[in-house]
């Protein structure tokens, strides 16, 4: 009977290893474990007898903490060999760092002091219970996919739904000033002698959510502004004219994308190929204002700040 039980356990272990290898290569599994090392909940327990126990916070019952003294994933047939328990009544204090996505995970461990009486339902103990890898029960999942069902910490560490966001501001030189100046010089308008301008491109926000590792839904808001200032004078130097040419452009987009070659939830691949389509709603506005004054009579300014404005909406 013992030989039969041992044979069954050996076959089960071999089947699990084959299943893991079929889904993850050794290199990819090493990458997954390295990412887990940056996301696991870590605890250092100081007992009242001056003992120290450290490792992953796996589970907590009303009277005990279960700590894995290993950096590996708590998945498969052999991980519980490194599991130890410590009674809550024996704990003096702990240093605890909650697990989850490494971008949002707090870098500093919290110091939790256990009371000498009734520690089982104290705030430090409840905090450890709620932040354990397996909250409801000390579960032994056969594979990683099954572990995701029972562990919120693992799901946060390897998110299937992910946010992508970006924002920024860029500046540039005026690229149309000289062309506008040449165009004015070819007309009967006063001759120009200089131009200067600015260009600003602001990505206010681009936010998207990824579902099922491949589907991406998002929206963005862009704002662009280009200004050109041109000063002109007449050939007889009687009148001087100033131009202010400005283009403003605000763009709103909603889009859907599909990752043909995707970055999976473990971020094993470093690049991806995406195809997508979206709806664009933009509002361009073009404005020209000008004013002039009599050089021989500086106190007289005729028709200042005359405007020519044109705006429209674009759908694409």
C-alpha positions in Angstrom: 0.0 0.0 0.0 2.8 2.4 0.9 4.6 1.6 -2.4 1.3 2.3 -4.3 0.8 5.6 -2.5 4.4 6.6 -3.2 4.0 5.7 -6.9 0.8 7.8 -7.1 2.5 10.8 -5.5 5.5 10.5 -7.9 3.2 10.3 -10.9 1.2 13.3 -9.7 4.4 15.3 -9.2 5.7 14.3 -12.6 2.4 15.3 -14.2 2.5 18.7 -12.5 6.0 19.3 -13.6 5.1 18.4 -17.2 2.1 20.7 -17.1 4.2 23.6 -15.9 6.9 22.9 -18.5 4.3 22.7 -21.2 3.0 26.2 -20.3 6.2 27.8 -19.2 9.7 27.2 -20.2 12.4 27.1 -17.6 13.6 30.6 -18.6 10.0 32.0 -18.5 9.3 30.4 -15.1 12.5 32.0 -13.7 11.3 35.4 -15.0 7.9 34.9 -13.4 9.5 34.0 -10.0 11.8 37.1 -10.2 8.8 39.3 -10.8 7.0 37.6 -7.9 10.0 38.4 -5.7 9.3 42.1 -6.3 5.6 41.7 -5.5 5.2 39.2 -2.7 4.0 40.2 0.8 7.0 39.9 3.1 6.9 39.7 6.9 9.6 39.7 9.7 8.2 38.4 13.0 9.8 39.1 16.3 8.6 36.8 19.0 8.4 37.5 22.8 11.2 35.0 23.3 13.5 37.1 21.1 13.1 34.7 18.1 13.0 36.0 14.5 11.0 34.4 11.6 10.9 35.9 8.2 9.4 35.1 4.8 6.3 35.4 2.8 3.0 36.0 4.5 0.9 33.1 3.1 -2.1 32.7 5.5 -3.3 33.7 8.9 -5.8 31.8 11.2 -7.3 33.3 14.4 -4.4 31.8 16.4 -1.4 31.4 13.9 0.5 33.0 11.1 1.8 30.7 8.3 5.0 32.0 6.8 6.9 30.6 3.8 10.6 30.8 4.3 11.3 30.7 0.6 11.2 33.3 -2.2 9.5 31.0 -4.7 5.8 31.1 -5.8 3.4 29.3 -3.4 2.2 27.0 -6.2 2.7 23.3 -6.9 3.4 20.1 -4.9 6.6 21.0 -3.0 6.3 24.6 -1.8 4.7 23.8 1.6 8.0 22.2 2.7 9.3 25.7 3.6 6.1 26.6 5.5 6.3 27.4 9.2 3.7 28.6 11.7 4.0 30.9 14.7 1.3 31.4 17.3 -0.2 34.9 17.5 0.2 34.9 21.3 4.0 34.5 20.9 4.4 37.6 18.6 5.7 40.8 20.0 5.8 42.9 16.8 6.3 42.4 13.0 7.7 44.4 10.1 5.3 43.9 7.2 5.4 44.9 3.5 2.2 44.3 1.6 2.3 42.5 -1.8 0.9 43.4 -5.1 1.8 45.2 -8.3 5.4 46.5 -7.9 4.6 49.9 -9.3 2.0 50.6 -6.6 3.6 48.6 -3.8 4.8 50.6 -0.8 8.6 50.4 -0.5 8.7 50.9 3.3 7.6 48.1 5.6 4.9 48.9 8.3 5.8 48.2 11.9 2.9 46.4 13.6 2.9 46.0 17.4 0.9 43.1 18.8 -0.9 43.6 22.2 -0.1 41.2 25.0 -3.7 40.3 25.6 -6.3 39.3 22.9 -3.9 39.5 20.0 -6.0 37.3 17.8 -8.5 40.0 16.8 -6.2 43.0 17.1 -5.7 45.5 14.3 -2.2 44.2 13.4 -3.3 40.6 13.2 -6.4 41.4 11.1 -4.2 43.5 8.7 -1.9 40.5 8.2 -4.9 38.2 7.7 -6.4 40.4 5.0 -3.1 40.9 3.2 -2.0 37.2 3.1 -1.4 35.5 -0.2 -4.3 33.1 0.5 -6.9 34.9 2.7 -9.7 32.4 3.0 -7.8 29.2 3.5 -4.3 27.7 3.4 -4.8 26.6 -0.2 -2.4 24.4 -2.2 -3.0 25.2 -5.9 -1.7 22.7 -8.5 -0.7 25.4 -11.0 -0.5 29.2 -11.4 -3.8 29.6 -13.2 -5.6 27.9 -10.3 -3.8 30.1 -7.8 -5.1 33.3 -9.4 -8.6 32.2 -8.6 -7.8 32.0 -4.9 -5.3 34.8 -4.4 -6.0 38.5 -4.8 -2.3 39.2 -4.1 -1.2 37.1 -7.1 -3.8 38.7 -9.3 -2.5 42.1 -8.4 1.1 41.1 -9.0 0.3 39.6 -12.4 -2.6 41.8 -13.7 -4.7 40.7 -16.6 -6.4 44.1 -16.7 -3.8 46.9 -16.9 -3.9 50.6 -17.2 -1.8 52.6 -19.6 -1.5 56.4 -19.2 0.7 59.2 -20.5 0.9 62.9 -20.5 3.4 65.5 -21.5 4.3 68.9 -23.0 6.6 69.7 -25.9 7.8 72.9 -27.3 9.2 73.9 -30.6 10.3 76.7 -32.8 8.1 78.6 -35.2 8.1 76.8 -38.6 5.6 79.0 -40.6 6.8 82.5 -39.7 9.2 82.8 -42.7 6.6 81.4 -45.1 3.9 83.9 -43.9 6.4 86.7 -44.1 7.2 85.8 -47.7 3.5 85.7 -48.6 2.9 89.1 -47.1 5.9 90.6 -48.9 4.3 89.5 -52.2 1.1 91.5 -51.6 0.4 95.2 -51.3 0.6 95.0 -47.5 3.4 96.8 -45.7 6.8 95.2 -46.0 7.7 92.9 -43.1 11.0 93.1 -41.4 10.8 90.4 -38.8 8.9 87.5 -37.3 8.9 85.4 -34.2 6.7 82.7 -32.9 6.2 79.6 -30.7 4.7 76.1 -30.9 3.3 74.1 -28.0 2.1 70.6 -28.1 0.4 69.3 -25.0 -0.8 65.7 -24.4 -3.2 66.4 -21.6 -4.0 62.7 -21.0 -4.0 59.4 -22.8 -5.6 56.6 -20.8 -6.4 53.0 -21.8 -7.3 49.7 -20.2 -6.1 46.3 -21.4 -8.4 43.3 -21.2 -7.5 39.6 -21.7 -3.8 40.5 -22.5 -4.6 41.6 -26.0 -7.7 44.0 -26.2 -7.1 47.7 -25.4 -9.7 50.4 -25.1 -8.7 54.0 -24.5 -9.2 57.7 -24.9 -7.0 60.7 -25.3 -7.0 64.5 -25.3 -4.4 66.5 -27.2 -4.0 70.3 -27.5 -1.7 72.1 -30.0 -1.1 75.8 -30.3 1.0 77.6 -32.9 1.5 81.4 -32.8 3.4 83.7 -35.2 4.0 87.4 -34.7 5.0 89.6 -37.7 5.9 93.3 -37.6 5.7 95.2 -40.8 6.3 98.8 -42.0 5.3 100.7 -45.1 7.8 101.8 -47.7 7.2 105.4 -47.0 7.5 104.8 -43.3 4.2 106.5 -42.6 2.4 103.5 -41.1 3.5 100.5 -39.2 1.4 97.3 -39.1 1.6 94.4 -36.7 0.2 90.9 -37.3 -0.7 88.1 -34.8 -1.4 84.8 -36.5 -2.5 81.9 -34.3 -3.7 78.4 -34.8 -5.2 76.3 -32.0 -6.1 72.7 -32.3 -7.9 70.5 -29.7 -8.3 66.8 -30.4 -10.3 64.1 -28.6 -9.9 60.4 -29.5 -11.4 57.1 -28.5 -9.8 54.0 -29.8 -9.7 50.2 -29.7 -6.5 48.2 -30.3 -5.6 44.6 -30.5 -2.2 43.2 -29.8 -1.2 40.8 -32.6 2.0 40.1 -30.8 1.3 40.8 -27.2 3.1 41.4 -23.9 1.5 38.9 -21.5 0.6 39.4 -17.9 4.1 38.3 -16.8 5.9 40.9 -19.0 8.2 38.2 -20.3 8.3 39.8 -23.9 9.7 43.3 -24.1 7.8 44.5 -27.2 4.5 44.0 -29.0 2.7 44.7 -32.3 -0.6 46.5 -32.1 -3.3 47.3 -34.7 -6.2 49.5 -33.9 -8.9 52.0 -35.0 -10.6 54.9 -33.4 -12.9 57.9 -33.7 -11.4 61.4 -33.8 -13.3 64.6 -32.9 -11.2 67.8 -33.4 -11.8 71.5 -33.2 -9.3 73.7 -35.2 -9.4 77.5 -34.9 -7.5 79.9 -37.0 -7.2 83.6 -36.0 -5.5 86.6 -37.5 -5.5 90.0 -35.7 -3.7 93.1 -36.8 -3.3 96.7 -35.9 -1.4 99.7 -37.3 -0.6 103.3 -36.3 0.6 106.4 -38.0 4.4 106.9 -37.5 4.1 110.7 -37.9 1.3 110.8 -35.4 2.1 108.2 -32.7 -0.9 109.2 -30.6 -3.3 108.1 -33.3 -4.0 104.4 -33.7 -6.5 103.4 -36.3 -8.8 100.3 -36.0 -6.7 98.4 -33.5 -7.0 94.6 -33.0 -9.1 93.7 -36.1 -9.8 90.0 -36.0 -10.5 87.4 -38.7 -11.5 84.1 -37.0 -12.4 80.8 -38.5 -13.2 77.7 -36.6 -14.6 74.3 -37.5 -15.1 70.7 -36.3 -13.4 67.7 -37.8 -14.6 64.1 -37.5 -12.4 61.3 -38.5 
